[in-house]
Amino acid sequence: MYPSGFYRDENGELNVQGIKIETLTAKYGTPLFIYDTGLIKERYEVFQNTVKNVKGNIHYAVKANDSVNIIKFFGKLGAGADIVSIGEFHKCLAAGIAPNKIIFSGVGKDKNEIEIALRNKILQFNIESEEELYDIYDIASKLKITANICLRINPDIAPDTHKKISTGEKETKFGIDNEDVVSIYKKLHELDYINPVGLGVHIGSQIFDFNFFMKAYLNLKSIADNLKKNGYKVPTLDLGGGIGIHYDSNKKPDFIAYKKIISDIFLKSEYQLSFEPGRILIAEAGILITKVIRNKKNKDKKFIVIDAAMNNLIRPTLYDAYHKIEPVKSKIGRSNTVDIVGPICETGDFIALDRELVEVKSDDLLTIRTAGAYASVMKSNYNARVDAVEILIYNGKSYKLKQIDTIQDTILKEKIIDFN
Ligand SMILES: Cc1ncc(COP(=O)(O)O)c(C=O)c1O
């Protein structure tokens, strides 16, 4: 048995499930995303245990990593899905997730998306405005298909996270203001083809201070309890996702603290809960391997130019995010303070700034850790760069997740106009 995740062997070389990373880069090239199903399973089971003493279902937040095979693997582990577009819905279907295990979240579902989701009888829509309710009502009445509706509350809570992934404050586009929830929830009961199923909340991502979750969940439960007292049915509560992970150390999220919050608030209640974890299930199970193109020195600065770039991993420049970076083969020697940058013509194209790194040379391999979530899924082809290859390690074997278009493939897809 091998340790789960990415580990060093006795020679200091990085391995996964008994395979040397260098063997994988020799076969697939770089930049290369590698996902370990062993670690995905381990993380899923930890989360499952964390919430097992309350009545609840896990809906993997597909936005974290929407590879069909990864969704399929979560499905095999028993998860449903949380989606934010009909594109993600089709990926879930391809992954074998039943529509009745799919929650459709998101602030901008368009009419076409609503119709497809309704016709396929998805589990529920988590709606974010009264306007959205009436769009769904129009389509549901026309199709004569009942829509299960959950209202996403905006509790006006600002968690300790990056502004761009904070979603529970009043000034963000997400959710329905606390004050309006009750009146809209009551309206759900008056409409044909609309079935009220509960309330939900998701205050953001990468949250470490769980007091913010506690506040949000208590607020959610208190509104739900009041509605129930007044005779309205509120069978389910959706607690969203958002648990933070440590990108800079091997520390695990405090699952015990999360379990205590969930148990304290919900153990004695009747609510059926939904959880929508994304990052904690998949982030650590992915790495991005990159090759050093060259060292570059300016008068005041040292750069390591690598073959991965912001089009493969935008988190550092978008969220000021930290990713651990180390040589694939352990090295001892002098280290320098360097910027680790990609080849894209943008100053914002960096993976790390002012980072201490052991001296490396052209063609050395580096691993960028914790690249399983919100990484490849946010890729682009900027600067006419082709996608990185992505592979999954399962039962000691590597599988390519998809065919990658070459630059010639992409040019062939462009419609060339004859300007004569
Ligand atoms: C509605 C909703 N649920 C769940 C998630 C997953 O969050 P995380 O990956 O932090 O667990 C998100 C992420 O933004 C979200 O918007």
The ligand as an SDF file (V2000), in Angstrom:
LIG
                    3D

 16 16  0  0  0  0  0  0  0  0999 V2000
  -23.3860   27.9510   -4.1520 C   0  0  0  0  0  0  0  0  0  0  0  0
  -22.0500   27.3540   -3.9000 C   0  0  0  0  0  0  0  0  0  0  0  0
  -21.9650   26.1770   -3.2500 N   0  0  0  0  0  0  0  0  0  0  0  0
  -20.7710   25.5950   -2.9980 C   0  0  0  0  0  0  0  0  0  0  0  0
  -19.5880   26.1720   -3.4000 C   0  0  0  0  0  0  0  0  0  0  0  0
  -18.2950   25.4500   -3.1120 C   0  0  0  0  0  0  0  0  0  0  0  0
  -17.4660   26.1590   -2.2610 O   0  0  0  0  0  0  0  0  0  0  0  0
  -16.0970   25.5350   -1.7710 P   0  0  0  0  0  0  0  0  0  0  0  0
  -15.3600   25.0570   -2.9450 O   0  0  0  0  0  0  0  0  0  0  0  0
  -15.4120   26.6420   -1.0700 O   0  0  0  0  0  0  0  0  0  0  0  0
  -16.4400   24.4200   -0.8280 O   0  0  0  0  0  0  0  0  0  0  0  0
  -19.6140   27.3940   -4.0550 C   0  0  0  0  0  0  0  0  0  0  0  0
  -18.3660   28.0430   -4.4610 C   0  0  0  0  0  0  0  0  0  0  0  0
  -18.2570   29.1770   -4.8090 O   0  0  0  0  0  0  0  0  0  0  0  0
  -20.8860   28.0070   -4.3370 C   0  0  0  0  0  0  0  0  0  0  0  0
  -20.9690   29.1690   -5.0020 O   0  0  0  0  0  0  0  0  0  0  0  0
  1  2  1  0
  2  3  1  0
  2 15  2  0
  3  4  2  0
  4  5  1  0
  5  6  1  0
  5 12  2  0
  6  7  1  0
  7  8  1  0
  8  9  2  0
  8 10  1  0
  8 11  1  0
 12 13  1  0
 12 15  1  0
 13 14  2  0
 15 16  1  0
M  END
$$$$
